[in-house]
Each structure stands twice: as structure tokens, then as C-alpha cells.
Amino acid sequence: MVIQPLGDKKIYMLTNVYGHQKLEDKLRLLTSLEKLRERHPVMPWILGGDFNMIRSLTEKKSGTRTLGRDSIAFQNFLIDMRLVDTETINGTFTWNNKRGGASQVASKLDRFIISEDLHLISLDMSALILPFGGLDH
């Protein structure tokens, strides 16, 4: 989607992401996003949604403690596409398995990612994690 905020002369590309669970589908998603970027290489880009991938082990609490191929591909995607993952101002984890204590697993799966040029001009942007409202994200 292409948007132009009121009062702004710039046009932005806004992409909503819903990532899959299977590795092959995650890798295919990243390839699709790369192809989308190739069609619009200079337009500032904002991506948001459930990527279903972590970038590093700091984005995961408990559970399997290794990075999969999807995590490595995701990190490379961000570098190659010159994208910046916005930090959340009130925590890290956006998903949890709704269990307590030592059985709880939590991850940062949902995020807003912006093109490097938007980050460099110091737009006043932040991401906030809303309270879980019955769902796991």
C-alpha cells in the first residue's frame, strides 16, 4: 500500500506482514518482500505485523535456545534491505504461550520495521506493546 500522510509531501510504502509457521514459508515471505522492495527501491518503507521470526536469542525467553535458518535469513534481510527494527518502549516480548513460571515461553514476533532513511532523519516514531487481550499476541 502506498500512503501519503496529511500535510506530508512524501509518499511512503506501508506493508502489513503476517508470517507463517513453516520454515519454507518464512523464507518465501522474505523473498517476496525483497521483490516488493526491488519494485519500489527509493520509497521510504514501513513494515508492520507478525513476522513469526526472531532476530537473536535476546528476543526469546525459554524454549529452544538456538537460532534457526529463518532467524539468520531475517537478520540478513534487514541488513540487505537497509531496514531498522524499531525498539518497543515498554518491553521486548509480543507473544507468549500463556503459561506461567518456568513453562512460559515468550518471543518478539510482532514488530515495526522502517527503512534506514526514515530512521536517519530522526522521525519521532516509537512502538508500544499493548496488554494481551485474550490472544497470544
C-alpha positions, 0 to 999 in steps of 0.5 A: 500500500502506498500512503501519503500522510496529511500535510506530508509531501512524501509518499511512503510504502506501508506493508502489513506482514503476517508470517507463517509457521513453516520454515519454507514459508518464512523464507518465501515471505522474505523473498517476496518482500525483497521483490516488493522492495526491488519494485519500489527501491527509493520509497521510504518503507514501513513494515508492520505485523507478525513476522513469526521470526526472531532476530537473536536469542535476546528476543526469546525467553525459554524454549529452544535456545538456538537460532534457526535458518529463518532467524539468520535469513531475517537478520540478513534481510534487514541488513540487505534491505537497509531496514531498522527494527524499531525498539518497543518502549515498554518491553521486548516480548509480543507473544507468549504461550500463556503459561506461567513460571518456568513453562512460559515461553515468550518471543518478539514476533510482532514488530515495526520495521522502517527503512534506514532513511526514515530512521536517519532523519530522526522521525519521532516514531516509537512502538508500544506493546499493548496488554494481551487481550485474550490472544497470544499476541 
